[in-house]
Amino acid sequence: MKIGIMTMHRVQNMGSVLQAYALQYKIKQLGYESELINYAFPPAKEKQFGLKDLVSWGWDMIHGFPEKKRKKKIEEFRTRFLSCSEKTYDRSLLLSEPPQYDLYCTGSDQVWNPFHVGEDTSFMMDFAPVDSPRIAYASSFATREVEEPYFSLYAKYLSRYREITVREESGVGIIKQMIDKEALVVCDPTLLLSSEEWGGLADSSTLRAPKGYILIYLLGYMFNPRPGFYGIVDKVSKALKLPVYIVNPFASDSVKHNIKAIKGAGPADFVRLFKEASFVVTDSFHGAAFATIFNVPMIGVVKDFNNGDGRISTLRSKVGGDNSIWCHSSPFTMREGEKDLFRCDPSKVNNLRTYSTNVLKRMIENNINDEHN
C-alpha cells in the first residue's frame, strides 16, 4: 500500500523542502510507504530581467554566487532524502495520466493559498479518481478568507476529502464555511520530529557555525517588515550583547544593517543554524517552527495582530509562546535577562506533537483500511 503526497516540495524554499522531508519521515515511522507526487510547481515562466535582478546578480557574483550554491544544496537534499514519483508531472500530464495510489494525501505548506495556486486545483487532488480516499495533513490557506471565484472552485474538490486537518485556526473556519466539515488543527510536519531527530540532520552539515549569536531569517514575501524588523533586531542585540547573523540574505540586508551574512546555506545548514542559535528573529513560519523545535527564544515578526496570515500566531499560541509574536510597526523593548520570556513550553510542544502524530496515524489507518476491507 502506498500513499501519494501532494505538497510544494519543489519550491526553492527551506521550509517547503524540510516540511516535505518531515512528513515522509513520520509516515515511514508509522509503517507506511509514501511518495511525493513530483508535480512541477510553480510552472516555469519567462521573466523580464530588470534593474533589481541586475543588482542581485552583481551582488551574487561578488560573493561567489551563494544563491547558486543554496539551490544546488536544496537539489542535492531532495535527491538524497525525498522519495518522489518516477515521473515529473506538469498540469496536463497530471490530468491525462494521473498517478495511482491507495491513499492520496495533501501535505502541508501553503498548498491552498489562492494567491499562490489560483485556479490550479492540483493540490486538491482533482486528478485522482472521484471515489479514491483523500486526506489532508496540516494544509494551509495562509489567509482568513477565500473569495470568489476560488471559493466555489475549491469547495468542489475539497468536498471530496474524507478528513481534513489544517495548520491554522483560520483554516477551520474556511473549511466549515466552504464545505460544512469540521477540520482539526495540527502542527506543521516539521514539528512532528523531535529536536533529537532534527539534530541528526543538523550534524550532517559541514557549515562552520559561529558560537553565541542571534539568527535572522527574513523572507519578506507576505509583507515588507523593514525597517521595523531591524529595530527589533538592534534592541535584542543590545540586550543580549551578541553578534547578529542573517542566513541566505537578500543583497541589501546584510550590507545596509552591517550584519554578518551566512550565504549559500542548504537545508542541513539551515537546521544547524537554528539548533545552535541563542536567539531567533524571523518573519517566516518555518523560522518560528525550528526555533520552537529547538526551544530557542524568538521573536516572530508579523504584519499586524489581526492579519489574515495567522500561521506564526497559531503555532506559538499552542506552545506557550504568545510573548514572542510582535507586530513589525509596534514599539519593542527588551532588557538584559529577559531572554527566557520569549521561549515556548517544551511540554506543550511535546503534547502538540503527540496529538498531531496520533491524528495522522488515525487518518491513514481509517482510510487505507476502509479501501482494503
C-alpha positions as CSV (number, residue, x, y, z in Angstrom):
1,M,0.0,0.0,0.0
2,K,1.4,3.4,-1.0
3,I,0.4,7.0,-0.1
4,G,0.8,9.7,-2.7
5,I,1.6,13.1,-1.2
6,M,1.0,16.4,-2.9
7,T,2.9,19.3,-1.5
8,M,5.2,22.1,-2.5
9,H,8.5,20.2,-2.2
10,R,9.9,21.7,-5.4
11,V,9.7,25.4,-4.3
12,Q,13.2,26.8,-3.7
13,N,12.5,27.5,0.0
14,M,13.9,25.8,3.1
15,G,10.6,25.4,4.9
16,S,9.0,23.8,1.9
17,V,11.6,21.2,1.3
18,L,12.0,20.4,5.1
19,Q,8.3,20.0,5.8
20,A,8.1,17.6,2.9
21,Y,11.0,15.6,4.3
22,A,9.4,15.6,7.8
23,L,6.0,14.3,6.6
24,Q,7.6,11.4,4.7
25,Y,9.9,10.7,7.6
26,K,6.9,10.4,10.0
27,I,4.7,8.4,7.6
28,K,7.6,5.9,7.3
29,Q,7.9,5.7,11.1
30,L,4.2,4.9,11.2
31,G,4.9,1.9,8.9
32,Y,3.7,3.1,5.5
33,E,5.3,3.7,2.2
34,S,4.8,7.2,0.6
35,E,5.8,9.0,-2.5
36,L,5.8,12.7,-3.2
37,I,4.0,13.3,-6.5
38,N,6.6,15.2,-8.4
39,Y,4.4,18.0,-9.7
40,A,6.3,20.8,-11.4
41,F,5.0,23.7,-9.4
42,P,5.4,26.6,-9.8
43,P,5.4,26.3,-13.6
44,A,8.3,27.8,-15.4
45,K,7.7,31.4,-16.5
46,E,9.6,33.8,-18.7
47,K,10.9,36.6,-16.6
48,Q,11.9,40.1,-17.7
49,F,15.4,40.9,-16.4
50,G,15.1,44.3,-14.6
51,L,17.3,46.6,-12.5
52,K,16.7,44.7,-9.3
53,D,17.8,41.5,-10.9
54,L,20.9,43.1,-12.2
55,V,21.8,44.4,-8.7
56,S,21.1,41.0,-7.2
57,W,23.2,39.3,-9.9
58,G,26.1,41.7,-9.3
59,W,26.0,41.1,-5.5
60,D,25.8,37.4,-6.1
61,M,28.8,37.4,-8.4
62,I,30.9,39.5,-6.0
63,H,30.1,37.0,-3.2
64,G,30.8,33.8,-5.2
65,F,27.3,33.0,-6.3
66,P,25.9,31.9,-3.0
67,E,22.3,31.7,-4.4
68,K,23.5,29.1,-6.9
69,K,25.2,27.2,-4.1
70,R,22.0,27.3,-2.0
71,K,19.9,26.0,-4.8
72,K,22.4,23.2,-5.5
73,K,22.3,22.1,-1.9
74,I,18.5,22.0,-2.0
75,E,18.5,19.9,-5.1
76,E,21.1,17.5,-3.5
77,F,18.9,17.3,-0.4
78,R,15.8,16.4,-2.5
79,T,17.7,13.7,-4.4
80,R,19.2,12.2,-1.2
81,F,16.3,12.4,1.2
82,L,12.9,12.7,-0.6
83,S,11.2,9.8,-2.3
84,C,9.4,11.2,-5.3
85,S,7.4,9.7,-8.2
86,E,9.4,8.5,-11.1
87,K,7.5,10.8,-13.5
88,T,7.6,14.5,-13.2
89,Y,4.1,15.9,-13.9
90,D,3.0,19.1,-15.4
91,R,-0.6,20.0,-15.2
92,S,-1.7,18.3,-18.5
93,L,0.1,15.1,-17.7
94,L,-1.3,15.0,-14.2
95,L,-4.8,15.1,-15.7
96,S,-4.2,12.8,-18.6
97,E,-2.1,10.1,-16.8
98,P,-2.9,10.6,-13.1
99,P,-0.7,8.7,-10.7
100,Q,-2.3,5.8,-8.8
101,Y,-2.1,5.4,-5.0
102,D,-4.0,3.6,-2.2
103,L,-4.4,6.9,-0.4
104,Y,-4.0,10.5,-1.6
105,C,-2.7,13.0,1.0
106,T,-2.4,16.7,0.5
107,G,0.5,17.7,2.7
108,S,1.3,20.9,4.4
109,D,2.7,24.3,3.3
110,Q,0.6,27.0,1.6
111,V,-1.0,24.4,-0.8
112,W,-4.4,26.1,-0.7
113,N,-3.3,29.7,-0.7
114,P,-5.4,31.3,-3.5
115,F,-2.6,33.9,-4.0
116,H,-0.2,31.2,-4.9
117,V,-2.2,28.5,-6.6
118,G,-5.0,30.5,-8.1
119,E,-7.2,28.2,-10.3
120,D,-4.7,25.3,-10.1
121,T,-6.5,22.7,-8.1
122,S,-3.8,20.0,-8.4
123,F,-3.1,20.4,-4.6
124,M,-6.8,19.5,-4.0
125,M,-6.3,16.2,-5.8
126,D,-8.7,17.0,-8.6
127,F,-6.8,14.5,-10.8
128,A,-7.4,11.5,-8.5
129,P,-10.4,9.1,-9.2
130,V,-13.5,10.6,-7.7
131,D,-14.1,7.8,-5.2
132,S,-10.5,7.5,-4.1
133,P,-9.7,8.2,-0.5
134,R,-8.2,11.7,0.2
135,I,-6.9,13.2,3.4
136,A,-5.1,16.5,4.2
137,Y,-2.4,17.0,6.8
138,A,-1.8,20.5,8.1
139,S,-2.7,22.2,4.8
140,S,-2.7,26.0,4.8
141,F,-4.7,28.7,3.1
142,A,-2.5,31.4,4.7
143,T,-5.5,33.8,4.7
144,R,-8.6,34.3,6.7
145,E,-11.0,34.1,3.7
146,V,-11.2,32.7,0.2
147,E,-13.2,34.9,-2.2
148,E,-14.9,34.0,-5.5
149,P,-14.2,32.6,-7.9
150,Y,-11.9,30.4,-5.9
151,F,-14.4,29.8,-3.1
152,S,-16.7,27.7,-5.2
153,L,-13.9,26.1,-7.2
154,Y,-12.1,24.9,-4.0
155,A,-15.3,23.8,-2.4
156,K,-16.0,21.4,-5.3
157,Y,-12.8,19.5,-4.8
158,L,-12.3,19.8,-1.0
159,S,-15.7,18.3,-0.5
160,R,-14.2,15.0,-1.8
161,Y,-11.9,14.7,1.2
162,R,-12.7,12.2,3.8
163,E,-10.8,14.1,6.5
164,I,-9.1,17.5,6.6
165,T,-6.6,18.9,9.1
166,V,-5.2,22.4,8.8
167,R,-2.2,24.4,10.1
168,E,-4.0,27.5,11.3
169,E,-7.2,28.2,13.3
170,S,-8.4,30.4,10.4
171,G,-8.4,27.3,8.2
172,V,-11.0,25.6,10.4
173,G,-13.4,28.5,9.7
174,I,-12.8,28.4,6.0
175,I,-13.4,24.7,5.7
176,K,-16.6,24.9,7.8
177,Q,-17.9,27.8,5.7
178,M,-16.8,26.2,2.4
179,I,-17.9,22.5,2.8
180,D,-19.5,22.3,6.2
181,K,-16.9,19.9,7.6
182,E,-15.1,20.0,10.9
183,A,-11.3,20.4,10.3
184,L,-8.7,19.9,13.1
185,V,-5.7,22.0,13.7
186,V,-2.4,20.0,13.8
187,C,1.2,21.0,13.8
188,D,3.3,21.6,10.7
189,P,5.2,18.4,9.7
190,T,8.5,19.8,10.8
191,L,7.2,19.7,14.4
192,L,6.3,16.0,14.1
193,L,10.0,15.3,14.5
194,S,11.8,15.8,17.8
195,S,14.8,18.0,18.3
196,E,16.9,14.9,18.5
197,E,15.7,13.7,15.1
198,W,16.4,17.0,13.6
199,G,19.7,17.1,15.4
200,G,20.9,14.2,13.3
201,L,20.4,16.2,10.1
202,A,22.0,19.3,11.6
203,D,25.1,17.2,12.5
204,S,25.5,16.3,8.8
205,S,26.1,20.0,8.0
206,T,29.7,21.0,7.2
207,L,28.9,24.6,7.9
208,R,31.3,26.3,10.4
209,A,28.6,27.8,12.6
210,P,29.5,30.7,14.9
211,K,29.2,30.5,18.7
212,G,26.7,32.5,20.6
213,Y,24.7,34.5,18.1
214,I,21.3,36.0,17.2
215,L,20.0,34.4,14.0
216,I,17.9,36.3,11.5
217,Y,15.8,34.5,8.9
218,L,13.9,37.1,6.8
219,L,11.7,36.3,3.8
220,G,9.6,39.4,3.4
221,Y,7.3,37.9,0.8
222,M,4.0,38.1,2.7
223,F,4.6,41.8,3.7
224,N,7.6,44.1,3.9
225,P,8.7,44.1,7.6
226,R,11.5,46.6,7.1
227,P,12.6,48.9,8.8
228,G,10.7,47.9,12.0
229,F,12.2,44.4,11.8
230,Y,15.7,45.7,12.2
231,G,14.7,48.0,15.1
232,I,13.7,44.8,16.9
233,V,16.9,43.1,16.0
234,D,19.0,46.0,17.3
235,K,17.3,46.0,20.7
236,V,17.6,42.2,21.0
237,S,21.3,42.5,20.2
238,K,21.9,45.3,22.7
239,A,20.0,43.4,25.4
240,L,21.9,40.1,24.9
241,K,25.2,41.6,23.8
242,L,25.5,39.1,21.0
243,P,26.5,39.4,17.3
244,V,23.8,39.1,14.6
245,Y,23.9,36.7,11.7
246,I,21.5,36.6,8.8
247,V,21.1,33.3,6.8
248,N,20.8,33.5,3.0
249,P,20.2,37.3,2.9
250,F,18.9,39.5,0.2
251,A,21.5,41.6,-1.4
252,S,20.8,44.7,0.6
253,D,20.0,43.4,4.1
254,S,23.4,42.4,5.5
255,V,25.1,45.4,3.8
256,K,22.6,48.1,4.9
257,H,22.4,46.9,8.5
258,N,26.1,45.8,9.0
259,I,25.1,42.3,9.9
260,K,27.2,39.2,9.3
261,A,25.9,37.1,6.5
262,I,25.8,33.3,6.2
263,K,25.5,32.7,2.4
264,G,24.8,29.6,0.4
265,A,23.3,27.6,3.3
266,G,21.4,24.4,2.4
267,P,18.7,22.6,4.4
268,A,21.1,20.8,6.8
269,D,23.0,24.1,7.3
270,F,19.7,25.8,8.0
271,V,18.7,23.3,10.7
272,R,22.1,23.5,12.3
273,L,22.0,27.3,12.5
274,F,18.6,27.2,14.3
275,K,19.8,24.4,16.6
276,E,22.9,26.4,17.8
277,A,21.4,29.9,17.8
278,S,21.0,31.8,21.1
279,F,18.0,33.8,19.8
280,V,16.0,34.0,16.6
281,V,14.2,36.9,14.9
282,T,12.1,35.9,11.9
283,D,9.1,36.7,9.8
284,S,9.0,33.1,8.5
285,F,6.6,30.5,9.7
286,H,9.3,27.8,9.4
287,G,11.8,30.0,11.1
288,A,9.4,30.1,14.0
289,A,8.9,26.3,13.7
290,F,12.5,25.5,14.0
291,A,13.1,27.9,16.9
292,T,10.2,26.1,18.6
293,I,11.6,22.7,17.9
294,F,15.0,23.6,19.5
295,N,13.3,25.7,22.2
296,V,15.3,28.8,21.1
297,P,13.9,32.1,22.4
298,M,12.5,34.0,19.4
299,I,10.5,37.0,18.1
300,G,8.1,36.2,15.3
301,V,7.5,39.4,13.4
302,V,4.0,39.8,11.9
303,K,2.3,42.4,9.8
304,D,-0.3,43.1,12.5
305,F,-2.1,41.1,15.1
306,N,-5.3,40.9,13.1
307,N,-3.6,39.9,9.8
308,G,-5.2,37.1,7.8
309,D,-1.9,35.2,7.9
310,G,-2.2,33.6,11.3
311,R,0.4,30.9,10.9
312,I,3.1,32.0,13.4
313,S,0.4,33.2,15.9
314,T,-1.4,29.9,15.8
315,L,1.8,27.9,16.4
316,R,3.1,30.0,19.3
317,S,-0.3,30.2,21.0
318,K,-0.4,26.4,21.1
319,V,3.1,26.0,22.6
320,G,3.1,28.8,25.2
321,G,5.0,31.4,23.3
322,D,2.5,34.2,22.9
323,N,5.1,36.8,24.1
324,S,7.2,36.0,21.1
325,I,4.8,37.5,18.5
326,W,5.4,41.1,17.6
327,C,3.9,43.5,15.1
328,H,6.7,45.0,13.0
329,S,5.4,48.5,13.5
330,S,4.8,48.3,17.3
331,P,7.3,49.7,19.9
332,F,9.5,46.9,21.2
333,T,11.7,46.8,24.3
334,M,13.8,44.1,25.7
335,R,16.1,44.2,28.8
336,E,19.1,42.1,29.8
337,G,17.9,38.9,31.5
338,E,14.5,38.7,29.7
339,K,15.6,36.2,27.1
340,D,13.6,33.3,28.6
341,L,10.3,35.3,28.3
342,F,10.5,34.5,24.6
343,R,10.7,30.7,24.9
344,C,8.0,28.2,24.4
345,D,6.9,25.5,26.8
346,P,8.6,22.2,25.9
347,S,5.8,20.1,27.4
348,K,3.2,21.9,25.2
349,V,5.3,21.2,22.2
350,N,5.5,17.5,23.0
351,N,1.7,17.4,23.6
352,L,1.1,19.1,20.3
353,R,3.5,16.6,18.5
354,T,1.9,13.6,20.2
355,Y,-1.6,14.8,19.4
356,S,-0.8,15.6,15.7
357,T,1.0,12.3,15.2
358,N,-2.0,10.4,16.6
359,V,-4.3,12.3,14.2
360,L,-2.1,11.5,11.2
361,K,-1.9,7.8,12.3
362,R,-5.7,7.5,12.7
363,M,-6.4,9.2,9.4
364,I,-4.1,6.9,7.5
365,E,-5.3,3.7,9.3
366,N,-9.0,4.6,8.8
367,N,-8.9,5.5,5.2
368,I,-6.4,2.9,3.9
369,N,-8.2,0.1,5.8
370,D,-11.5,1.3,4.5
371,E,-10.2,0.8,1.0
372,H,-8.9,-2.7,1.6
373,N,-11.5,-4.2,3.8
